[in-house]
């Protein structure tokens, strides 16, 4: 019997989403790096992305890249977060490419690459307004020159990241700026850039539109593949599945309870003060999952069920049609925040359903997160 709570992961739908995006972007001269960070580097999902045609795999944690190596996932691996300088040796060992913003870190990668007798490729990230990671544009050429002088380091290209911290949308202007910077680097240093990585799933509206894509030839896609939505307005992408991953939780209490608490009201366990109107008695249920496992604000319940609140281990629901039986399972759709937390929780099982084109020898394997 499959245990709850669990994520039910439909690999066929993930294959479909990835394959569709790879094909659509290929028409615009853009390759796809499949991002596995929301899946903790799941080998099942990684292999499905590769079968669907992604050019390489990217993850923000070297630990997940190491796990994929250990599981014999065969792909070019990219560390898409600036490496910790203390992890430079591990990065050189397991990542073919790393995204970088600090020359001090690149110098250490050079040292470790020389020790290992290998060449490590780097991609320099440029700040274009979202104010997360990136080299300031005016400093880029100098950093490129310093990088090119380092032994056992090869400059693979440049890239940027938008929409993650400040919500700055990728558009014609900032993507044209990235193209201009790529041309400037090549003109002033004589170094040809293999990759110009324009961003993440937030870039899809721009990339699949009518505007020229310039020198941008790669996007890093995770959320769009897993959840079938663009990430600026979270609208469904036409032709993609939005239910490739669902959350299932089990009912552990089901009672009629009042809607208004009684007694002196102070802060909740998470530091807020709740107010509630008296609506009389309602059908209240609790499922065995909480903030330790998911982001409750990122869940959408099935019809007839409303999410009321959550503590660390309890998700409180109201049902409008009927009382939920003890032991019944309730299904939820997830946004990216809820998915990320559920994938990370060791208390949430992961059920991979292998069918059709995504078929794998391990059929319907239930795994806990590692």
Secondary structure, DSSP 4 states (H G I P E B T S, - for coil): ---SSEEEEEHHHHHHHHHHHHHHHHTTT-EEEEE-GGGTS-HHHHHHHHHTT-SEEEES-HHHHHHHHHTT--S-EEE-SPPPGGGHHHHHHH-SEEEE--HHHHHHHHHHHHHHT--EEEEEEEE-SS-SS-EEGGGHHHHHHHHHTSTTEEEEEEEE--SSSS-PPP-HHHHHHHHHHHHHHHHHH-PPPSEEE--SGGGHHHHTSSS--TT--EEEESHHHHH-B-SSS-PBPTTS-S-SEEEEEEEEEEEEEESS--S-----TTS---------EEEEEEES--TTT--GGGEEEPTTEEEEEE-SS-EEEEESSSPPPTT-EEEEEE-HHHHHHHHH-TTSEEEEE--GGG--SSTTEEEE--
